């Protein structure tokens, strides 16, 4: 199942704790929660190594399920998902007064897309555009933690679109579109304020901020129009897992005539050379035999 963590009604590093589970955002209960567990949440969010439970409840009350209770983290944990807790239950809290509010000591100053996660090689290629006329135009979506999500159009420009088009093998960017130009997405919104310079090889090389609050909705999904058609690319290595295709139904281009004939032609040349060599040796032996008879 896809999991995510965010703080709401405050800022990136302070607010009421919510987790995304089973397709729904819900609160976290504070029963038996230690300051160390709160600090682990801050670390998970990229908000420094310190933080604590806020007791003034100024970040409001939730309205969805209350997913988790009795969370216990240790100093060895850097992510909330590593900590022990009661089983997932949409009614974990007895009442809304038990919801968790935290304040982190630190600001979210990320210089990469995911402050707490280094994506694997295969993850780096999980980017697609959907809703357009072809594989090179549409709403930009990226895969993370088992789910496709969109990008907020805040600060989205042609430099960002150029990197997306390059990464997809779709030539140069014709335009960077905003306000859900190719329709609204339905999954999470993963990023906002992407700041590419335009020369990066991958969107993952650009500074950006993970979107944990409610500052963006799917009416602001970013999109691109690229100049060219997508080309098949191979990123696999001998010791890496194969990269799954983003377009599994897309037919592969058949090999060209020159590619199909190259191996047989080379074999014919080699065999022909060997045959000529054998005939030359036989001719020499026949001549020597005749000369010996004379």
Residue frames relative to the residue before (quaternion, step in Angstrom):
aa qw qx qy qz dx dy dz
X 1.0000 0.0000 0.0000 0.0000 0.00 0.00 0.00
X 0.5037 -0.6453 0.4939 0.2933 3.54 -1.17 0.75
X 0.0611 -0.7965 0.6016 -0.0007 3.58 -0.88 0.98
X 0.0706 0.7765 -0.6250 0.0382 3.56 -1.13 0.64
X 0.2378 -0.7575 0.5976 0.1117 3.54 -1.29 0.50
X 0.1030 0.7912 -0.5987 0.0703 3.57 -1.03 0.77
X 0.3134 -0.6906 0.6095 0.2310 3.53 -1.42 0.19
X 0.1290 -0.8201 0.5564 0.0359 3.60 -0.84 0.95
X 0.8179 0.2760 -0.2339 0.4473 3.50 -1.39 0.48
X 0.6866 0.3791 -0.3009 0.5426 3.59 1.20 0.44
X 0.5976 -0.4808 0.3873 0.5116 3.54 -0.35 -1.29
X 0.7872 -0.3271 0.2124 0.4777 3.58 -1.26 -0.20
X 0.8088 0.2720 -0.1036 0.5110 3.59 1.04 -0.71
X 0.7429 0.2395 -0.2196 0.5852 3.59 1.17 0.51
X 0.4617 0.6760 -0.4845 0.3084 3.55 -0.94 0.85
X 0.6460 -0.4707 0.4024 0.4464 3.53 -1.30 -0.27
X 0.4292 -0.7267 0.4807 0.2379 3.57 -0.84 1.01
X 0.0331 0.7736 -0.6324 0.0245 3.55 -0.99 0.90
X 0.1647 -0.7577 0.6232 0.1023 3.55 -1.18 0.67
X 0.3417 -0.7176 0.5741 0.1967 3.55 -1.18 0.68
X 0.1752 0.7769 -0.5784 0.1766 3.56 -0.59 1.16
X 0.8478 0.0855 -0.0817 0.5170 3.56 -1.05 0.81
X 0.7161 -0.4875 0.2401 0.4381 3.55 1.05 0.84
X 0.7396 0.3724 -0.2062 0.5213 3.62 1.26 0.09
X 0.3994 -0.6767 0.5641 0.2535 3.55 -1.10 0.76
X 0.0794 0.7970 -0.5946 0.0700 3.57 -0.99 0.85
X 0.6001 -0.6003 0.4116 0.3319 3.55 -1.28 0.38
X 0.3401 -0.6913 0.5987 0.2193 3.52 -1.43 0.15
X 0.3856 -0.7296 0.5188 0.2234 3.58 -0.90 0.93
X 0.3987 -0.7526 0.4882 0.1905 3.56 -1.12 0.74
X 0.3629 0.7514 -0.4892 0.2538 3.62 1.22 0.11
X 0.8522 0.0374 -0.0949 0.5131 3.56 -0.89 1.11
X 0.4227 0.7100 -0.4759 0.3012 3.62 1.19 0.26
X 0.2757 -0.7674 0.5624 0.1372 3.56 -0.92 0.97
X 0.6408 -0.4976 0.4072 0.4194 3.55 -1.32 0.21
X 0.5963 0.5651 -0.3605 0.4417 3.59 1.13 -0.60
X 0.6332 0.5144 -0.3309 0.4742 3.59 1.02 -0.73
X 0.6363 0.5127 -0.3254 0.4758 3.59 1.01 -0.79
X 0.6492 0.5092 -0.3153 0.4689 3.58 0.99 -0.81
X 0.6200 0.5361 -0.3420 0.4596 3.61 1.08 -0.69
X 0.6200 0.5236 -0.3389 0.4761 3.58 1.05 -0.71
X 0.6379 0.5202 -0.3282 0.4635 3.58 0.98 -0.82
X 0.6476 0.5097 -0.3129 0.4721 3.57 0.98 -0.85
X 0.6227 0.5482 -0.3239 0.4547 3.58 1.01 -0.86
X 0.7286 0.4398 -0.2300 0.4720 3.58 0.99 -0.87
X 0.4841 -0.6685 0.4368 0.3578 3.58 1.26 -0.11
X 0.5133 0.6553 -0.3967 0.3869 3.57 1.21 0.58
X 0.7359 -0.3896 0.2315 0.5030 3.59 0.98 0.75
X 0.5744 -0.6200 0.4344 0.3114 3.53 -1.35 0.15
X 0.7337 0.3914 -0.2304 0.5054 3.59 1.21 -0.05
X 0.2422 0.7529 -0.5893 0.1649 3.52 -1.24 0.51
X 0.1541 -0.8032 0.5691 0.0856 3.55 -1.23 0.19
X 0.6103 -0.5431 0.4366 0.3769 3.50 -1.37 0.20
X 0.2935 -0.7452 0.5753 0.1658 3.57 -0.85 0.99
X 0.2397 -0.8200 0.5117 0.0911 3.56 -0.76 1.04
X 0.5876 0.6080 -0.3731 0.3819 3.59 1.24 -0.06
X 0.3190 -0.7975 0.4676 0.2089 3.62 1.33 -0.06
X 0.2912 0.7962 -0.4884 0.2069 3.59 1.09 0.66
X 0.6367 0.5488 -0.3314 0.4285 3.60 1.25 -0.20
X 0.6123 -0.6229 0.3293 0.3586 3.55 1.20 0.49
X 0.4779 -0.6575 0.5070 0.2870 3.51 -1.35 0.09
X 0.4777 -0.6786 0.4841 0.2774 3.54 -1.11 0.68
X 0.3217 -0.7469 0.5498 0.1906 3.53 -1.33 0.18
X 0.6393 0.5324 -0.3264 0.4486 3.57 1.25 -0.22
X 0.7617 -0.3246 0.2541 0.4998 3.58 -1.17 -0.45
X 0.3079 -0.6869 0.6126 0.2410 3.56 -1.31 0.24
X 0.2399 -0.8743 0.4097 0.1015 3.51 0.11 1.40
X 0.8475 0.1532 -0.0193 0.5079 3.60 0.78 -0.96
X 0.0119 -0.7779 0.6281 0.0136 3.53 -1.24 0.57
X 0.8227 0.2382 -0.1863 0.4815 3.54 -1.35 0.38
X 0.1998 0.7791 -0.5591 0.2010 3.57 0.82 1.05
X 0.0271 -0.7992 0.5998 -0.0278 3.56 -0.87 0.99
X 0.0506 -0.7994 0.5985 -0.0154 3.57 -0.52 1.23
X 0.2617 -0.7397 0.5963 0.1699 3.56 -1.27 0.43
X 0.7013 -0.4609 0.3323 0.4304 3.56 -1.28 0.08
X 0.6312 0.5481 -0.3349 0.4348 3.60 1.16 -0.45
X 0.6330 0.5560 -0.3280 0.4273 3.59 1.21 -0.35
X 0.1404 -0.7879 0.5959 0.0662 3.56 -0.97 0.89
X 0.7443 0.2854 -0.1753 0.5778 3.59 1.31 -0.13
X 0.5736 -0.6031 0.4304 0.3492 3.56 -1.07 0.71
X 0.6540 0.5438 -0.3223 0.4157 3.59 1.02 -0.75
X 0.6148 0.5385 -0.3562 0.4530 3.61 1.22 -0.18
X 0.6152 0.5917 -0.3326 0.4009 3.59 1.23 -0.41
X 0.5087 -0.6326 0.4930 0.3129 3.54 -1.25 0.48
X 0.0941 0.7811 -0.6130 0.0725 3.56 -1.16 0.63
X 0.6218 -0.4764 0.4341 0.4450 3.53 -1.32 -0.01
X 0.6451 -0.5106 0.3771 0.4253 3.63 -1.19 0.31
X 0.6210 -0.5358 0.4164 0.3922 3.56 -1.25 0.50
X 0.1225 0.7725 -0.6087 0.1330 3.56 -0.87 1.01
X 0.4292 -0.7310 0.4612 0.2621 3.65 -0.68 1.00
X 0.7404 0.3043 -0.2063 0.5628 3.61 1.27 -0.17
X 0.1119 0.8419 -0.5172 0.1061 3.56 0.88 0.99
X 0.7246 0.3942 -0.2406 0.5116 3.60 1.02 -0.73
X 0.4856 -0.6456 0.5050 0.3040 3.55 -1.15 0.63
X 0.7886 -0.0790 0.0543 0.6074 3.59 1.12 -0.64
X 0.6832 -0.5227 0.3353 0.3842 3.57 -1.28 0.36
X 0.5559 0.6119 -0.3957 0.3999 3.60 1.17 -0.34
X 0.6450 0.5226 -0.3177 0.4582 3.59 1.25 -0.29
X 0.4398 0.7043 -0.4612 0.3128 3.61 1.23 -0.05
X 0.4495 -0.7188 0.4792 0.2274 3.55 -1.09 0.80
X 0.0453 -0.7473 0.6629 0.0055 3.55 -1.01 0.98
X 0.0110 -0.8143 0.5802 -0.0074 3.60 -0.85 0.90
X 0.1718 -0.7339 0.6449 0.1266 3.52 -1.35 0.41
X 0.2348 -0.7948 0.5488 0.1096 3.57 -0.68 1.10
X 0.3744 -0.6911 0.5731 0.2320 3.55 -1.20 0.64
X 0.6872 0.3949 -0.3054 0.5278 3.54 -0.02 1.25
X 0.3411 -0.7209 0.5687 0.2016 3.52 -1.30 0.40
X 0.4953 -0.6586 0.4827 0.2966 3.51 -1.18 0.59
X 0.0993 0.8004 -0.5760 0.1329 3.56 0.01 1.33
X 0.0610 0.8336 -0.5454 0.0632 3.56 0.42 1.17
X 0.2187 -0.7556 0.6045 0.1256 3.55 -1.13 0.72
X 0.7111 0.3134 -0.2421 0.5809 3.54 1.29 0.27
X 0.6882 -0.4943 0.3224 0.4220 3.54 -1.24 0.19
X 0.7970 0.1548 -0.0825 0.5779 3.62 0.90 -0.83
X 0.3089 -0.7921 0.4913 0.1888 3.63 -0.33 1.15
X 0.7766 0.3409 -0.1813 0.4979 3.61 1.09 -0.58
X 0.7376 0.3595 -0.2016 0.5348 3.59 1.24 -0.04
X 0.1678 -0.7329 0.6475 0.1245 3.57 -0.99 0.85
X 0.3517 -0.7731 0.4881 0.2010 3.55 -0.47 1.19
X 0.4924 -0.6385 0.5013 0.3141 3.54 -1.11 0.69
X 0.7052 -0.4554 0.3200 0.4392 3.57 -1.28 0.27
X 0.6684 0.4926 -0.3085 0.4641 3.57 0.92 -0.88
X 0.6351 0.5433 -0.3365 0.4338 3.61 0.97 -0.81
X 0.6191 0.5825 -0.3466 0.3966 3.58 1.04 -0.77
X 0.7199 0.4360 -0.2597 0.4736 3.60 1.12 -0.49
X 0.5136 0.6557 -0.4173 0.3636 3.60 1.23 0.11
X 0.3647 0.6839 -0.5245 0.3524 3.51 0.29 1.36
X 0.0770 0.8001 -0.5908 0.0693 3.58 -0.98 0.80
X 0.2424 -0.7115 0.6239 0.2141 3.53 -1.38 0.14
X 0.0728 -0.8138 0.5765 -0.0065 3.57 -0.92 0.90
X 0.7404 0.4368 -0.3076 0.4079 3.53 -1.28 0.47
X 0.6230 0.5456 -0.3450 0.4418 3.59 1.26 -0.14
X 0.7179 -0.4415 0.3222 0.4312 3.54 -1.32 -0.17
X 0.7977 0.0517 -0.0163 0.6006 3.59 1.15 -0.53
X 0.7263 -0.4419 0.3155 0.4216 3.55 -1.33 -0.20
X 0.6943 0.4587 -0.2675 0.4857 3.58 1.27 0.04
X 0.7318 0.2692 -0.2510 0.5735 3.57 1.18 0.47
X 0.4945 0.6584 -0.4716 0.3156 3.54 -1.02 0.76
X 0.7087 -0.4105 0.3604 0.4464 3.50 -1.38 -0.21
X 0.3893 -0.7310 0.5133 0.2247 3.58 -0.84 0.98
X 0.0269 0.7890 -0.6121 0.0445 3.57 -0.86 1.02
X 0.1209 -0.7851 0.6050 0.0552 3.54 -1.12 0.73
X 0.4064 -0.7238 0.5201 0.2010 3.54 -1.13 0.80
X 0.1879 0.7678 -0.5981 0.1320 3.57 -0.89 0.95
X 0.8586 0.0208 -0.0447 0.5103 3.55 -1.01 0.89
X 0.7569 -0.4421 0.2131 0.4316 3.55 0.88 1.00
X 0.7528 0.3428 -0.2085 0.5218 3.60 1.18 0.24
X 0.4027 -0.6668 0.5672 0.2674 3.55 -1.15 0.67
X 0.0164 0.7968 -0.6031 0.0340 3.56 -0.99 0.85
X 0.4832 -0.6843 0.4772 0.2657 3.56 -1.23 0.43
X 0.4016 -0.6724 0.5656 0.2582 3.55 -1.40 -0.06
X 0.4448 -0.6881 0.5076 0.2665 3.57 -0.92 0.92
X 0.4590 -0.7279 0.4441 0.2495 3.58 -0.97 0.84
X 0.3591 0.7235 -0.5112 0.2936 3.63 1.20 0.22
X 0.8473 0.0345 -0.0868 0.5228 3.58 -0.74 1.14
X 0.3995 0.7172 -0.4806 0.3083 3.63 1.22 0.29
X 0.0954 0.8128 -0.5650 0.1050 3.60 -0.70 1.05
X 0.7627 -0.3938 0.2590 0.4429 3.56 -1.35 -0.01
X 0.5948 0.5616 -0.3720 0.4387 3.61 1.07 -0.61
X 0.6532 0.4922 -0.3100 0.4848 3.59 0.99 -0.80
X 0.6582 0.5109 -0.3043 0.4616 3.57 0.95 -0.92
X 0.6161 0.5595 -0.3491 0.4308 3.61 1.03 -0.73
X 0.6558 0.5025 -0.3112 0.4696 3.57 0.99 -0.81
X 0.6315 0.5269 -0.3289 0.4641 3.59 1.00 -0.82
X 0.6696 0.4972 -0.2998 0.4632 3.59 0.87 -0.95
X 0.6478 0.5133 -0.3176 0.4647 3.58 0.97 -0.83
X 0.6735 0.5022 -0.3024 0.4502 3.58 0.87 -0.91
X 0.6993 0.4516 -0.2661 0.4860 3.59 1.07 -0.69
X 0.4469 -0.6873 0.4594 0.3418 3.60 1.23 -0.19
X 0.4936 0.6910 -0.3860 0.3605 3.56 1.16 0.64
X 0.6447 -0.5420 0.3330 0.4240 3.58 1.09 0.58
X 0.7288 -0.4007 0.3194 0.4541 3.54 -1.15 -0.68
X 0.5668 -0.6005 0.4454 0.3460 3.54 -1.30 0.33
X 0.2987 -0.7308 0.5880 0.1758 3.55 -0.96 0.92
X 0.7906 -0.1350 0.1134 0.5864 3.57 0.99 -0.84
X 0.2870 -0.6992 0.6256 0.1936 3.53 -1.31 0.50
X 0.1384 -0.8377 0.5279 0.0209 3.56 -0.47 1.23
X 0.1813 -0.7861 0.5864 0.0730 3.55 -1.15 0.67
X 0.7757 0.3818 -0.2560 0.4323 3.54 -1.39 -0.16
X 0.6328 -0.5908 0.3279 0.3781 3.56 0.88 1.07
X 0.0460 0.8540 -0.5150 0.0583 3.57 0.89 0.98
X 0.7603 0.2886 -0.1783 0.5540 3.60 1.14 -0.55
X 0.7263 -0.4039 0.2265 0.5080 3.55 1.11 0.66
X 0.5215 -0.6499 0.4673 0.2954 3.53 -1.26 0.49
X 0.4338 -0.6800 0.5288 0.2641 3.55 -1.10 0.77
X 0.3778 -0.7371 0.5185 0.2124 3.56 -1.31 0.16
X 0.6414 0.5337 -0.3292 0.4420 3.62 1.17 -0.32
X 0.7436 -0.3468 0.2778 0.4996 3.58 -1.18 -0.43
X 0.3616 -0.6661 0.5947 0.2682 3.56 -1.31 0.31
X 0.2640 -0.8438 0.4506 0.1236 3.55 -0.22 1.30
X 0.8454 0.1289 -0.0001 0.5183 3.59 0.84 -0.92
X 0.0336 -0.7451 0.6611 0.0809 3.47 -1.40 0.31
X 0.8358 0.2321 -0.1614 0.4707 3.53 -1.36 0.28
X 0.1263 0.7771 -0.5913 0.1745 3.54 0.69 1.17
X 0.0661 -0.8145 0.5763 -0.0072 3.57 -0.83 1.00
X 0.0435 0.7933 -0.6014 0.0846 3.57 0.19 1.28
X 0.4151 -0.6841 0.5367 0.2677 3.55 -1.23 0.51
X 0.5776 -0.6133 0.3522 0.4076 3.56 1.28 -0.36
X 0.6966 0.4607 -0.2694 0.4795 3.58 1.22 -0.42
X 0.4751 0.6886 -0.4397 0.3268 3.62 1.25 -0.17
X 0.4716 -0.6799 0.4923 0.2700 3.56 -1.16 0.65
X 0.7986 0.1441 -0.0462 0.5826 3.57 1.15 -0.52
X 0.5773 -0.5828 0.4455 0.3586 3.57 -1.15 0.62
X 0.6202 0.5662 -0.3312 0.4301 3.56 1.18 -0.60
X 0.6210 0.5300 -0.3441 0.4637 3.59 1.26 -0.14
X 0.6186 0.5670 -0.3311 0.4315 3.60 1.29 -0.16
X 0.5052 -0.6106 0.5015 0.3471 3.60 -1.09 0.61
X 0.1494 0.7690 -0.6094 0.1223 3.55 -1.08 0.80
X 0.3444 -0.7212 0.5566 0.2270 3.55 -1.29 0.20
X 0.4283 -0.6560 0.5468 0.2952 3.59 -0.96 0.80
X 0.3573 -0.7412 0.5303 0.2041 3.56 -1.01 0.78
X 0.0241 -0.8249 0.5641 -0.0270 3.57 -0.33 1.25
X 0.7025 0.4533 -0.2807 0.4715 3.60 1.08 -0.48
X 0.5871 -0.5734 0.4395 0.3653 3.55 -1.25 -0.46
X 0.3027 0.7956 -0.4806 0.2108 3.57 1.10 0.64
X 0.7737 0.2603 -0.1332 0.5620 3.60 1.21 -0.29
X 0.0662 -0.7694 0.6305 0.0777 3.57 -1.16 0.59
X 0.7300 -0.4762 0.2745 0.4062 3.56 -1.28 0.17
X 0.5093 0.6116 -0.4416 0.4142 3.60 1.21 0.00
X 0.7101 0.4138 -0.2357 0.5186 3.57 1.31 -0.28
X 0.2809 0.7778 -0.5186 0.2174 3.61 1.11 0.50
X 0.3919 -0.7296 0.5205 0.2080 3.56 -0.93 0.98
X 0.0591 -0.7940 0.6050 0.0049 3.56 -1.18 0.64
X 0.2141 -0.7742 0.5832 0.1211 3.56 -1.31 0.27
X 0.1594 -0.6994 0.6792 0.1554 3.49 -1.42 0.32
X 0.1149 -0.8070 0.5781 0.0373 3.58 -0.65 1.12
X 0.5854 -0.6447 0.3848 0.3059 3.56 -1.19 0.58
X 0.8194 0.2898 -0.1164 0.4806 3.58 0.96 -0.82
X 0.5789 -0.5596 0.4644 0.3687 3.52 -1.40 0.03
X 0.5602 -0.6238 0.4330 0.3310 3.54 -1.07 0.75
X 0.1944 -0.7669 0.6035 0.0991 3.54 -1.07 0.82
X 0.5279 -0.6311 0.4655 0.3261 3.55 -1.08 0.77
X 0.0533 -0.7936 0.6061 0.0044 3.56 -0.88 0.94
X 0.2268 -0.7642 0.5890 0.1327 3.56 -1.11 0.67
X 0.0937 -0.8200 0.5645 0.0064 3.55 -0.69 1.14
X 0.4691 0.7183 -0.4277 0.2847 3.59 1.26 -0.11
X 0.1585 -0.7475 0.6355 0.1112 3.56 -1.28 0.52
X 0.6946 -0.5033 0.3178 0.4040 3.56 -1.26 0.36
X 0.7869 0.2898 -0.1606 0.5206 3.59 1.07 -0.62
X 0.6089 0.5218 -0.3799 0.4611 3.60 1.15 0.51
X 0.5679 -0.5807 0.4505 0.3706 3.52 -1.23 0.41
X 0.5528 -0.6048 0.4372 0.3707 3.61 -1.07 0.58
X 0.4211 -0.7001 0.5208 0.2474 3.53 -1.04 0.82
X 0.3872 -0.7320 0.4998 0.2540 3.62 -0.63 1.00
X 0.5087 -0.6538 0.4661 0.3107 3.55 -1.04 0.77
X 0.4311 -0.6896 0.5164 0.2683 3.55 -1.03 0.80
X 0.7523 0.2619 -0.1539 0.5847 3.57 1.26 -0.41
X 0.1134 -0.8562 0.4985 0.0743 3.63 0.43 1.16
X 0.6918 0.4745 -0.2934 0.4585 3.62 1.11 -0.52
X 0.5204 0.6557 -0.4077 0.3648 3.55 1.25 -0.13
X 0.3929 -0.7286 0.4975 0.2594 3.65 -0.68 1.01
X 0.4367 -0.6755 0.5262 0.2760 3.53 -1.07 0.71
X 0.5241 -0.6304 0.4680 0.3302 3.55 -1.11 0.65
X 0.4374 -0.6890 0.4950 0.2981 3.61 -0.84 0.88
X 0.5883 -0.5750 0.4316 0.3700 3.52 -1.18 0.55
X 0.5087 -0.6503 0.4695 0.3130 3.55 -1.07 0.70
X 0.6772 -0.4993 0.3478 0.4137 3.56 -1.26 0.35
X 0.6580 0.5112 -0.3225 0.4491 3.59 0.95 -0.82
X 0.6451 0.5186 -0.3293 0.4543 3.58 1.04 -0.72
X 0.6674 0.5043 -0.3083 0.4530 3.59 1.03 -0.80
X 0.7369 0.4432 -0.2345 0.4533 3.59 1.02 -0.78
X 0.4961 0.7058 -0.4258 0.2727 3.57 1.12 -0.40
X 0.6943 0.4737 -0.2911 0.4569 3.61 0.83 -0.90
X 0.6715 0.4794 -0.3268 0.4610 3.68 0.80 -0.84
X 0.6328 0.5384 -0.3387 0.4416 3.58 0.98 -0.80
X 0.6558 0.5061 -0.3120 0.4653 3.56 0.94 -0.87
X 0.6474 0.5135 -0.3241 0.4606 3.60 0.97 -0.82
X 0.6420 0.5177 -0.3274 0.4611 3.60 0.98 -0.82
X 0.6422 0.5190 -0.3307 0.4570 3.60 0.95 -0.80
X 0.6632 0.5024 -0.3085 0.4610 3.57 0.93 -0.88
X 0.6790 0.4853 -0.2954 0.4649 3.58 0.88 -0.95
X 0.6393 0.5263 -0.3267 0.4556 3.59 1.01 -0.79
X 0.6412 0.5217 -0.3187 0.4637 3.57 1.01 -0.81
X 0.6550 0.5043 -0.3082 0.4708 3.57 0.95 -0.88
X 0.6489 0.5206 -0.3228 0.4514 3.61 0.96 -0.83
X 0.6456 0.5122 -0.3198 0.4675 3.56 0.97 -0.84
X 0.6409 0.5289 -0.3215 0.4540 3.57 1.01 -0.81
X 0.6508 0.5117 -0.3094 0.4679 3.59 0.98 -0.89
X 0.6627 0.5053 -0.3064 0.4600 3.61 0.94 -0.89
X 0.6389 0.5208 -0.3326 0.4582 3.57 1.03 -0.77
X 0.6450 0.5130 -0.3218 0.4662 3.59 1.01 -0.79
X 0.6565 0.5086 -0.3110 0.4622 3.60 0.97 -0.88
X 0.6469 0.5178 -0.3256 0.4553 3.58 0.97 -0.84
X 0.6464 0.5157 -0.3239 0.4598 3.58 1.00 -0.76
X 0.6537 0.5082 -0.3196 0.4607 3.59 0.98 -0.80
X 0.6328 0.5256 -0.3342 0.4600 3.62 1.02 -0.81
X 0.6526 0.5121 -0.3229 0.4556 3.58 0.90 -0.83
X 0.6639 0.4938 -0.3148 0.4650 3.59 0.92 -0.85
X 0.6336 0.5315 -0.3367 0.4503 3.60 1.05 -0.77
X 0.6660 0.4970 -0.3067 0.4641 3.61 0.95 -0.85
X 0.6484 0.5147 -0.3209 0.4600 3.53 1.01 -0.83
X 0.6404 0.5298 -0.3227 0.4527 3.59 1.07 -0.74
X 0.6337 0.5380 -0.3206 0.4540 3.60 1.09 -0.79
X 0.6560 0.5063 -0.3145 0.4630 3.57 1.03 -0.72
